[in-house]
Amino acid sequence: MVRVKPFAALRPPKELTTEVAAPPYDVLNSAEAFEMASEKSLLHITKPEIDFDPIISDHDQRVYDKAVENFALWQSRGWLVRDPKPCYYVYAQTMGERTQYGLVLCAHTDDYASGKIKKHELTRKDKEDDRMIHVRIQNANIEPVFFSYKDNSELEAIVAGVAAGKSEYRFVDENGFGHELWIIDDDKLISRITELFTNDVDAFYVADGHHRTAAAARVGAEKKAANPAHDGTEEYNYFMAVCFPESQLKIIDYNRVVKDLNGLDKEGLLEKLAEDFDIKPEGAEIYHPDSLHTFSMYLDGQWYSLRTKEGRYDDSDPIGVLDVTILSKLVLDRILGIKDLRTDKRIDFVGGIRGLGELKRRVDSGEMAVAFALYPVSMRQLINIADSGNIMPPKTTWFEPKLRSGLAIHTLD
């Protein structure tokens, strides 16, 4: 079972919420962050390269020093204030007609090391190292990671009860997504939440934030090794996460665009595709794949449906049955010569939140030659893969809305 605890968050006063709260560090480039950041924005802490004129590399030591300076400044000015006692928090996100409710809590670093916090993606050491530096220099988890857990009716009932009351924060962001936060400071309720996770929840699943999770675990291990008096109760053994029940989460498609046809013309590509797919022209209007193992392709002003023929995948293989694997094996590798999705510069990835119109735009502009849209992976597929110890191919899942940074911060002391 997983270990969790409440924490006394650093967070903005209610009247400053929308000024401080910001998108996560990795959804904006430096120029976009500079344009968005108001005086009190957390972006001055998570992307402090924007405070230099001209903007400098985010790996420059001056940037790390500025991050520390700004974090202290935000606290001294009262833009971030610590809660008087450890609490849990309920965080709701609304996108269209759908709202998902998560618990903001601290998870244990040892659960990551032991595999109770399960991943479905590989991490890159350079990105881990960068996030580790930020956790270490700030002695804090400035931004949360995004976890899921298998549905638990009592936890969901507790969350629903809290969410029926008055929230601390409520606002709509620049994308039209709603964000709301409630504080759980009742000692009996806090104790019961801790008991339920300890006794009934067997694992957390990393939905988004694999590098931040790995970095937090590494900082915890580093601090443990440096402390001869370590007894396991220290705050650095924990890191901040927002945890949602699996049934409330929806994975959005993560699509592909390719720069060239690997020496083929349109007819040659269609001929090779016909060996493994039933192909049907769908016209000039955007076509969305409607089921697993069906793909949408945009080529030369035309949309096509590609339905994978029988025998081209193994239903008993949790990785081989994924549409990203089918597309990679039968199209990107075999026909288009793309062997490594992580390093090949001929391919790019487009989150489904941008819509299939973005795929059409990039092909029509001449930047790309062909686009492929996929039917999204399900949460049940993600959990089954993580439980089996397998790893999904790169760029398989896209979660939206993104967690807003700055609503709660966990310090390691």
C-alpha positions in Angstrom: 0.0 0.0 0.0 1.1 3.6 -0.6 2.3 6.1 2.1 0.9 9.6 2.1 0.8 12.5 4.4 -0.7 16.0 4.6 1.5 19.1 4.4 1.4 22.7 5.3 1.4 24.3 1.8 2.9 27.5 0.7 0.2 29.1 -1.4 -1.0 32.6 -2.5 -3.6 34.6 -0.6 -7.0 34.2 -2.2 -7.0 37.7 -3.8 -3.7 37.0 -5.5 -4.5 33.5 -6.8 -4.8 34.3 -10.5 -1.8 36.6 -10.4 0.5 33.9 -8.9 -0.8 30.7 -10.4 0.8 29.8 -13.7 1.0 27.0 -16.3 3.6 24.3 -15.7 7.2 25.1 -16.7 7.2 22.7 -19.6 4.2 23.9 -21.6 5.6 27.3 -22.4 8.9 28.3 -24.0 10.9 31.2 -22.5 9.5 33.8 -24.9 5.9 32.7 -24.2 6.5 32.7 -20.5 8.0 36.3 -20.7 4.8 37.5 -22.5 2.5 35.8 -20.0 4.2 36.6 -16.7 2.8 39.4 -14.6 4.7 40.8 -11.7 3.6 38.2 -9.2 3.5 35.2 -11.5 5.1 31.9 -10.4 6.8 31.9 -13.8 9.5 34.1 -12.3 10.3 31.2 -10.0 9.8 28.3 -12.5 11.2 30.0 -15.6 13.4 32.8 -14.1 15.4 33.2 -17.3 12.6 35.6 -18.3 14.0 38.1 -15.8 17.1 38.6 -17.9 17.3 41.0 -20.8 18.0 39.4 -23.2 16.6 36.1 -22.0 19.4 33.6 -21.2 19.6 29.8 -21.2 17.5 28.2 -18.5 20.5 26.1 -17.5 22.7 29.1 -16.7 23.8 29.3 -13.1 22.4 32.8 -12.9 19.0 31.4 -13.7 19.2 28.9 -10.8 20.3 31.7 -8.5 17.5 33.9 -9.6 15.0 31.1 -8.9 16.1 30.9 -5.3 16.1 34.7 -4.9 12.6 35.0 -6.4 11.2 32.1 -4.3 12.4 33.8 -1.1 11.1 37.2 -2.3 7.6 35.9 -3.0 7.5 34.6 0.6 8.8 37.8 2.1 6.3 39.9 0.2 3.4 37.7 1.3 2.7 36.5 -2.3 3.2 32.9 -0.9 2.0 32.2 2.6 2.3 29.0 4.6 -0.8 27.3 6.0 -0.7 27.0 9.8 -1.0 23.2 9.9 -0.6 20.2 7.6 -3.6 19.7 5.4 -4.9 17.8 2.4 -6.4 19.7 -0.5 -9.0 18.9 -3.1 -8.2 20.2 -6.6 -10.8 20.2 -9.3 -10.2 20.9 -13.0 -13.0 21.5 -15.5 -12.7 21.1 -19.2 -15.9 21.5 -21.1 -18.6 19.4 -19.5 -16.1 17.2 -17.6 -14.7 17.9 -14.1 -12.0 15.8 -12.4 -11.4 15.9 -8.6 -7.9 15.1 -7.2 -6.4 15.1 -3.7 -3.3 17.1 -3.2 -1.0 15.2 -0.9 2.6 14.1 -0.3 3.7 10.7 -1.6 6.7 8.9 -0.3 10.0 8.7 -2.2 10.6 5.1 -1.1 7.4 4.1 -2.9 8.9 5.2 -6.1 12.1 3.2 -5.5 10.1 0.1 -4.6 7.8 0.3 -7.6 4.5 1.2 -5.7 4.6 4.5 -7.7 4.4 3.0 -11.2 5.6 4.6 -14.4 4.6 4.0 -18.0 7.3 6.1 -19.7 11.1 6.1 -19.7 12.9 9.2 -18.5 15.9 11.0 -19.8 18.7 11.6 -17.4 19.4 15.2 -18.6 15.8 16.2 -17.9 15.8 14.4 -14.6 19.1 16.2 -13.6 17.5 19.6 -14.5 14.4 19.0 -12.4 16.6 17.6 -9.6 18.6 20.9 -9.5 15.4 22.9 -9.1 14.2 20.7 -6.2 17.6 20.8 -4.5 18.2 24.5 -4.8 14.7 25.5 -3.7 14.4 22.7 -1.1 10.9 22.4 -2.3 8.5 20.8 -4.8 7.4 24.0 -6.5 5.2 22.1 -9.0 3.1 19.0 -8.3 3.2 15.7 -10.2 0.1 14.2 -11.6 -0.9 10.7 -10.3 -3.8 8.4 -10.7 -5.0 5.5 -8.5 -7.6 2.8 -8.8 -11.1 4.0 -7.8 -11.9 3.9 -4.1 -15.5 4.7 -3.2 -14.9 6.1 0.2 -12.1 8.4 -0.9 -14.4 9.6 -3.7 -17.2 10.2 -1.2 -14.9 12.2 1.0 -13.7 14.3 -1.9 -17.3 14.9 -3.0 -18.3 16.0 0.4 -15.5 18.5 0.6 -16.2 19.8 -2.8 -19.9 20.4 -1.8 -18.6 23.1 0.5 -17.1 26.6 -0.2 -13.8 26.5 -2.1 -10.7 28.6 -1.3 -9.8 29.3 -5.0 -12.0 29.3 -8.1 -11.0 30.7 -11.4 -10.9 30.1 -15.2 -7.5 30.1 -16.9 -6.5 31.6 -20.3 -7.5 28.3 -22.1 -11.0 28.4 -20.6 -10.3 25.6 -18.2 -11.7 25.9 -14.6 -9.6 25.4 -11.5 -10.9 25.1 -7.9 -9.2 24.3 -4.6 -10.6 23.3 -1.2 -8.7 22.9 2.1 -9.1 19.8 4.3 -8.0 20.8 7.8 -10.3 18.6 9.9 -8.1 16.2 11.9 -10.5 13.3 11.7 -10.9 13.6 8.0 -7.2 13.9 7.5 -6.6 10.8 9.5 -9.2 8.8 7.6 -7.7 9.9 4.2 -4.3 8.7 5.4 -5.7 5.4 6.6 -7.5 4.8 3.3 -4.4 5.3 1.2 -2.3 3.2 3.6 -4.8 0.3 3.8 -6.7 0.3 0.5 -4.7 1.9 -2.3 -2.0 -0.4 -3.6 -0.3 1.8 -6.1 0.0 5.3 -7.7 0.3 5.6 -11.5 2.3 8.5 -12.9 0.0 10.1 -15.4 2.2 13.2 -16.1 5.4 14.3 -14.5 7.7 11.3 -14.9 10.9 13.5 -14.7 9.7 15.5 -11.7 8.8 12.3 -9.9 12.2 10.7 -10.6 13.9 14.0 -9.6 12.0 14.2 -6.3 12.9 10.6 -5.4 16.6 11.3 -6.2 16.7 14.4 -4.0 15.0 12.4 -1.2 17.6 9.7 -1.5 20.4 12.3 -1.6 19.2 14.0 1.6 18.8 10.7 3.3 22.4 9.7 2.5 23.7 13.0 3.8 21.9 12.8 7.1 23.5 10.5 9.7 20.5 11.1 12.0 18.0 10.1 9.3 15.0 8.3 10.9 12.4 8.3 8.1 10.1 11.0 9.4 11.9 13.9 7.6 9.9 16.0 5.2 12.4 15.3 2.4 11.1 11.7 2.3 7.9 13.1 0.7 7.0 15.0 -2.5 3.9 16.7 -3.7 1.4 15.1 -6.0 -2.2 15.6 -7.2 -3.9 12.2 -7.3 -7.1 11.5 -9.3 -9.2 8.3 -9.4 -8.7 6.5 -12.7 -12.4 6.7 -13.8 -12.3 10.5 -13.8 -9.3 10.8 -16.2 -9.4 10.9 -19.9 -6.3 10.5 -22.1 -6.3 12.6 -25.2 -4.8 11.4 -28.5 -1.1 12.2 -29.2 -0.6 12.5 -33.0 2.3 12.3 -35.5 3.4 14.5 -38.4 6.3 13.4 -40.7 8.4 15.7 -42.9 8.7 13.4 -46.0 7.5 10.2 -47.5 10.9 8.5 -47.5 11.4 8.7 -51.3 7.8 7.6 -52.1 5.1 9.5 -53.9 1.5 9.5 -52.8 0.5 6.4 -54.8 3.6 4.5 -53.6 2.8 5.2 -50.0 -0.9 4.2 -50.4 0.2 1.0 -52.1 2.5 0.0 -49.3 -0.1 1.0 -46.6 -2.6 -1.3 -48.3 -0.5 -4.3 -47.3 -1.5 -3.9 -43.7 -4.5 -1.6 -43.7 -7.9 -1.3 -45.3 -7.8 2.2 -46.7 -10.8 4.4 -47.4 -10.8 8.0 -48.6 -12.8 10.2 -46.2 -12.7 13.5 -48.2 -11.5 17.0 -47.3 -13.3 17.3 -44.0 -11.4 16.4 -40.9 -11.8 12.7 -40.1 -11.3 11.4 -36.5 -10.5 7.7 -35.9 -13.5 6.1 -34.3 -12.1 2.9 -32.7 -8.9 1.2 -31.6 -6.6 0.1 -34.4 -8.1 2.7 -36.8 -6.0 5.6 -37.8 -6.7 8.9 -39.6 -4.2 10.0 -42.2 -4.0 13.4 -43.9 -2.1 13.4 -47.2 -2.2 15.8 -50.2 -5.4 17.6 -49.1 -7.3 14.4 -48.4 -8.2 12.5 -45.2 -8.1 8.7 -45.1 -9.2 6.0 -42.6 -6.7 3.2 -42.1 -8.1 0.1 -40.4 -5.5 -2.4 -39.4 -6.0 -5.8 -40.9 -6.4 -8.9 -38.8 -3.2 -10.7 -37.8 -1.1 -7.5 -37.8 -1.0 -7.3 -34.0 -1.1 -9.6 -30.9 -4.0 -8.9 -28.5 -2.2 -10.8 -25.7 0.8 -8.4 -25.9 0.1 -5.2 -23.8 2.6 -3.2 -25.8 2.2 -4.7 -29.2 -1.6 -4.1 -29.2 -1.2 -0.4 -28.7 -2.0 1.8 -31.7 1.2 3.7 -31.2 3.1 0.4 -31.6 1.1 -0.6 -34.6 1.7 2.7 -36.3 5.4 2.8 -35.4 6.0 -0.8 -36.6 3.9 -0.9 -39.7 4.1 2.7 -41.0 6.8 4.8 -39.4 9.5 2.2 -39.3 8.7 -0.2 -42.2 7.5 2.3 -44.7 8.9 5.8 -43.7 12.2 4.6 -42.2 11.8 6.2 -38.8 13.6 3.9 -36.4 13.8 6.0 -33.2 10.9 8.2 -32.2 13.0 10.0 -29.6 15.8 11.1 -31.9 14.6 11.2 -35.5 14.2 14.8 -36.6 11.8 13.9 -39.5 8.9 13.3 -37.1 7.1 15.6 -34.7 4.3 15.1 -32.2 1.1 17.1 -31.8 -1.1 16.8 -28.7 -4.7 16.2 -29.4 -5.7 19.3 -27.5 -4.6 21.3 -30.6 -7.2 19.4 -32.7 -6.7 17.6 -36.0 -6.9 21.0 -37.8 -3.3 21.5 -36.6 -2.2 18.4 -38.4 -3.9 19.6 -41.6 -2.3 23.1 -41.2 1.2 21.7 -40.9 0.8 19.5 -43.9 -0.9 22.1 -46.1 1.9 24.6 -45.2 4.4 22.3 -46.7 6.3 21.9 -43.4 5.2 18.3 -43.2 4.3 15.7 -45.9 1.8 13.5 -44.0 0.0 13.4 -40.7 -1.5 10.5 -38.6 -4.1 10.8 -35.9 -4.6 8.0 -33.4 -7.4 6.8 -31.2 -6.5 7.7 -27.6 -5.1 5.2 -25.1 -7.5 4.3 -22.2 -6.6 4.7 -18.5 -7.2 0.9 -18.2 -4.5 0.3 -20.8 -2.1 2.6 -19.0 -2.7 0.8 -15.7 -2.4 -2.6 -17.2 0.9 -1.7 -18.8 2.3 -0.1 -15.7 1.2 -3.1 -13.6 2.9 -5.5 -15.9 6.2 -3.5 -15.7 6.1 -2.6 -19.3 6.9 0.8 -20.8 4.8 2.6 -23.4 6.4 3.9 -26.6 7.3 7.6 -26.5 4.6 10.3 -26.9 1.7 7.9 -26.2 -0.4 9.8 -23.7 -1.6 13.4 -23.4 -3.5 14.6 -20.3 -5.5 17.8 -20.3 -6.0 20.1 -18.5 -2.5 20.6 -17.1 -2.1 21.1 -13.4 -1.9 24.7 -12.5 1.4 25.6 -10.7 1.4 27.8 -7.6 -1.8 26.7 -5.9 0.2 24.7 -3.4 4.0 24.3 -2.8 5.6 21.7 -0.6 8.9 22.5 1.2 11.3 19.8 2.3 11.9 21.1 5.8 
